[in-house]
Amino acid sequence: MFIKIYEYDIRGDREALFLSIQEKAASIYQAHMNCEVMLLKSLEDKTKWLEISRYNSQDDYLNGMKRVNEVPAIQYLFKEFKSCLVSDILDIQEQNYLMKLRI
């Protein structure tokens, strides 16, 4: 399995919008590829979030993203997502992993 992990900081007053955006984006992703998404909010830092997405393979992800990026709504949702980021921490960390063992 191919795993993508994003880390970013979300404004507290935009959390509800952020979650709504994530649900809409996940629907688009799932229409074009097999994926599962988890959103985790830090207990220590109230703005820190992790987004963990799981795909069948890196090839499935890359091929699916070609189709996702053709959906006009996805660019609008990404723009809305960026409006939820803490303004002085606009950084989005991204990491890629391969699952080797699931117990």
GROMACS elastic network, one bead per residue, 0.5 to 0.9 nm:
[ bonds ]
;  ai    aj funct       b0    kb
    1    54     6  0.67879   500
    1    55     6  0.58375   500
    1    57     6  0.50795   500
    1    58     6  0.76059   500
    1    97     6  0.84192   500
    1    98     6  0.57183   500
    1    99     6  0.51920   500
    1   100     6  0.78511   500
    2    53     6  0.83269   500
    2    54     6  0.58717   500
    2    55     6  0.51223   500
    2    56     6  0.61036   500
    2    58     6  0.53190   500
    2    59     6  0.88356   500
    2    60     6  0.88310   500
    2    61     6  0.78231   500
    2    96     6  0.74119   500
    2    97     6  0.59678   500
    2    99     6  0.63239   500
    3    52     6  0.69744   500
    3    53     6  0.56441   500
    3    55     6  0.63031   500
    3    56     6  0.87963   500
    3    57     6  0.84088   500
    3    58     6  0.82425   500
    3    95     6  0.83217   500
    3    96     6  0.58142   500
    3    98     6  0.59359   500
    3    99     6  0.69351   500
    4    51     6  0.79422   500
    4    52     6  0.58416   500
    4    53     6  0.52045   500
    4    54     6  0.66235   500
    4    55     6  0.83766   500
    4    94     6  0.70981   500
    4    95     6  0.57969   500
    4    97     6  0.63419   500
    4    98     6  0.88405   500
    5    50     6  0.67865   500
    5    51     6  0.56082   500
    5    53     6  0.64685   500
    5    54     6  0.89322   500
    5    93     6  0.79985   500
    5    94     6  0.57511   500
    5    95     6  0.51996   500
    5    96     6  0.64460   500
    5    97     6  0.80374   500
    6    49     6  0.81571   500
    6    50     6  0.56333   500
    6    51     6  0.50351   500
    6    52     6  0.65906   500
    6    53     6  0.85780   500
    6    92     6  0.66662   500
    6    93     6  0.53897   500
    6    95     6  0.65013   500
    6    96     6  0.89922   500
    7    48     6  0.72109   500
    7    49     6  0.57393   500
    7    51     6  0.64616   500
    7    52     6  0.89061   500
    7    91     6  0.85013   500
    7    92     6  0.58533   500
    7    94     6  0.66269   500
    7    95     6  0.87621   500
    8    47     6  0.80170   500
    8    48     6  0.59133   500
    8    49     6  0.55118   500
    8    50     6  0.67146   500
    8    51     6  0.84311   500
    8    85     6  0.73122   500
    8    86     6  0.85868   500
    8    89     6  0.80297   500
    8    90     6  0.77289   500
    8    91     6  0.65492   500
    8    92     6  0.50026   500
    8    93     6  0.64839   500
    9    45     6  0.89982   500
    9    46     6  0.85144   500
    9    49     6  0.59832   500
    9    50     6  0.88688   500
    9    84     6  0.83863   500
    9    85     6  0.56333   500
    9    86     6  0.56492   500
    9    89     6  0.66507   500
    9    90     6  0.75567   500
    9    91     6  0.79608   500
    9    92     6  0.80001   500
   10    13     6  0.85611   500
   10    14     6  0.69993   500
   10    15     6  0.67499   500
   10    18     6  0.77373   500
   10    46     6  0.84195   500
   10    48     6  0.65216   500
   10    49     6  0.70092   500
   10    84     6  0.55583   500
   10    86     6  0.53913   500
   10    89     6  0.89672   500
   11    14     6  0.53107   500
   11    15     6  0.65528   500
   11    18     6  0.89927   500
   11    46     6  0.87369   500
   11    47     6  0.60447   500
   11    83     6  0.89244   500
   11    84     6  0.57615   500
   11    85     6  0.57521   500
   11    86     6  0.50053   500
   11    87     6  0.81750   500
   12    15     6  0.54756   500
   12    16     6  0.86954   500
   12    46     6  0.74994   500
   12    47     6  0.65223   500
   12    84     6  0.86208   500
   12    86     6  0.86385   500
   13    16     6  0.77255   500
   13    17     6  0.86265   500
   13    84     6  0.84001   500
   14    17     6  0.53121   500
   14    18     6  0.60185   500
   14    19     6  0.87208   500
   14    83     6  0.83247   500
   14    84     6  0.54216   500
   14    85     6  0.82814   500
   15    19     6  0.61828   500
   15    20     6  0.85880   500
   15    84     6  0.74249   500
   16    19     6  0.52447   500
   16    20     6  0.62456   500
   16    21     6  0.86553   500
   17    20     6  0.50597   500
   17    21     6  0.61206   500
   17    22     6  0.85881   500
   17    80     6  0.85071   500
   17    81     6  0.82595   500
   17    84     6  0.75712   500
   18    21     6  0.51224   500
   18    22     6  0.61937   500
   18    23     6  0.87442   500
   18    80     6  0.81564   500
   18    81     6  0.62271   500
   18    83     6  0.89539   500
   18    84     6  0.62443   500
   18    85     6  0.89606   500
   19    22     6  0.50141   500
   19    23     6  0.62618   500
   19    24     6  0.87378   500
   19    39     6  0.87949   500
   20    23     6  0.51949   500
   20    24     6  0.63696   500
   20    25     6  0.86524   500
   21    24     6  0.51892   500
   21    25     6  0.60556   500
   21    26     6  0.84719   500
   21    77     6  0.62124   500
   21    78     6  0.82973   500
   21    80     6  0.74707   500
   21    81     6  0.66753   500
   22    25     6  0.50701   500
   22    26     6  0.59323   500
   22    27     6  0.85668   500
   22    39     6  0.88203   500
   22    77     6  0.84219   500
   22    81     6  0.81985   500
   23    26     6  0.51407   500
   23    27     6  0.63329   500
   23    28     6  0.88922   500
   24    27     6  0.52136   500
   24    28     6  0.65982   500
   24    29     6  0.88790   500
   24    74     6  0.88229   500
   24    77     6  0.79601   500
   25    28     6  0.51520   500
   25    29     6  0.62568   500
   25    30     6  0.86034   500
   25    73     6  0.85232   500
   25    74     6  0.66344   500
   25    77     6  0.69102   500
   25    78     6  0.85073   500
   26    30     6  0.59365   500
   26    31     6  0.84633   500
   26    35     6  0.83312   500
   26    36     6  0.82580   500
   26    37     6  0.73481   500
   27    30     6  0.51442   500
   27    31     6  0.61649   500
   27    32     6  0.89035   500
   28    31     6  0.51979   500
   28    32     6  0.67542   500
   28    33     6  0.88873   500
   28    68     6  0.67484   500
   28    71     6  0.79476   500
   28    73     6  0.86203   500
   28    74     6  0.75859   500
   29    32     6  0.53919   500
   29    33     6  0.60458   500
   29    34     6  0.78646   500
   29    35     6  0.72111   500
   29    64     6  0.75859   500
   29    65     6  0.78351   500
   29    67     6  0.88266   500
   29    68     6  0.61711   500
   30    33     6  0.51562   500
   30    34     6  0.57008   500
   30    35     6  0.59425   500
   30    36     6  0.80132   500
   31    34     6  0.79444   500
   31    68     6  0.85124   500
   32    63     6  0.89404   500
   32    64     6  0.55406   500
   32    65     6  0.79181   500
   32    67     6  0.64619   500
   32    68     6  0.64428   500
   33    55     6  0.79140   500
   33    56     6  0.87907   500
   33    60     6  0.69970   500
   33    61     6  0.71377   500
   33    63     6  0.83440   500
   33    64     6  0.52648   500
   33    65     6  0.82194   500
   33    67     6  0.88628   500
   33    68     6  0.87146   500
   34    54     6  0.84242   500
   34    55     6  0.61184   500
   34    56     6  0.67584   500
   34    60     6  0.80421   500
   34    61     6  0.84371   500
   34    64     6  0.85512   500
   35    53     6  0.66764   500
   35    54     6  0.54462   500
   35    56     6  0.73338   500
   35    61     6  0.84490   500
   36    52     6  0.82043   500
   36    53     6  0.55916   500
   36    54     6  0.52017   500
   36    55     6  0.69249   500
   37    51     6  0.69415   500
   37    52     6  0.56609   500
   37    54     6  0.64922   500
   38    50     6  0.80395   500
   38    51     6  0.57936   500
   38    52     6  0.51460   500
   38    53     6  0.64457   500
   38    54     6  0.87399   500
   39    49     6  0.69767   500
   39    50     6  0.57742   500
   39    52     6  0.64575   500
   39    53     6  0.87903   500
   40    48     6  0.85576   500
   40    49     6  0.55437   500
   40    50     6  0.50215   500
   40    51     6  0.64222   500
   40    52     6  0.80807   500
   41    44     6  0.89738   500
   41    45     6  0.82381   500
   41    46     6  0.72501   500
   41    47     6  0.76448   500
   41    48     6  0.61008   500
   41    50     6  0.65318   500
   41    51     6  0.89939   500
   42    45     6  0.54323   500
   42    46     6  0.61101   500
   42    47     6  0.74214   500
   42    48     6  0.54639   500
   42    49     6  0.60314   500
   42    50     6  0.79298   500
   43    46     6  0.64920   500
   43    48     6  0.85668   500
   44    48     6  0.83300   500
   45    48     6  0.54635   500
   45    49     6  0.86857   500
   46    49     6  0.83456   500
   47    85     6  0.88113   500
   47    86     6  0.76651   500
   54    57     6  0.85797   500
   55    58     6  0.71462   500
   55    60     6  0.70135   500
   55    61     6  0.62003   500
   56    59     6  0.83544   500
   56    60     6  0.63215   500
   56    61     6  0.75663   500
   57    60     6  0.51379   500
   57    61     6  0.63197   500
   57    62     6  0.87369   500
   57    98     6  0.83193   500
   58    61     6  0.50026   500
   58    62     6  0.61650   500
   58    63     6  0.85985   500
   58    98     6  0.83932   500
   59    62     6  0.50968   500
   59    63     6  0.60560   500
   59    64     6  0.83147   500
   60    63     6  0.52598   500
   60    64     6  0.58749   500
   60    65     6  0.84200   500
   61    64     6  0.50835   500
   61    65     6  0.59884   500
   61    66     6  0.87264   500
   62    65     6  0.51505   500
   62    66     6  0.65389   500
   63    66     6  0.53367   500
   63    67     6  0.69485   500
   63    68     6  0.89540   500
   64    67     6  0.52762   500
   64    68     6  0.61620   500
   64    69     6  0.86434   500
   65    69     6  0.58834   500
   65    70     6  0.85379   500
   66    69     6  0.54320   500
   66    70     6  0.67441   500
   67    70     6  0.53001   500
   67    71     6  0.70852   500
   68    71     6  0.54796   500
   68    72     6  0.87778   500
   68    74     6  0.71733   500
   69    72     6  0.75006   500
   69    74     6  0.66731   500
   69    75     6  0.76125   500
   70    73     6  0.88512   500
   70    74     6  0.81009   500
   71    74     6  0.57519   500
   71    75     6  0.78136   500
   72    75     6  0.60464   500
   72    76     6  0.71702   500
   73    76     6  0.51782   500
   73    77     6  0.61598   500
   73    78     6  0.86791   500
   74    77     6  0.50384   500
   74    78     6  0.61727   500
   74    79     6  0.86611   500
   75    78     6  0.50859   500
   75    79     6  0.62711   500
   75    80     6  0.86734   500
   76    79     6  0.51395   500
   76    80     6  0.62827   500
   76    81     6  0.85876   500
   77    81     6  0.60023   500
   77    82     6  0.86407   500
   78    82     6  0.62154   500
   78    83     6  0.87302   500
   79    82     6  0.52080   500
   79    83     6  0.65971   500
   80    83     6  0.51350   500
   80    84     6  0.68726   500
   81    84     6  0.52895   500
   81    85     6  0.70728   500
   82    85     6  0.53728   500
   82    86     6  0.88094   500
   82    90     6  0.77730   500
   83    86     6  0.81962   500
   83    87     6  0.82233   500
   84    87     6  0.83515   500
   85    88     6  0.84657   500
   85    89     6  0.70868   500
   85    90     6  0.59359   500
   85    91     6  0.84789   500
   86    89     6  0.52630   500
   86    90     6  0.62164   500
   87    90     6  0.58461   500
   88    91     6  0.86953   500
   89    92     6  0.84603   500
   99   102     6  0.73708   500
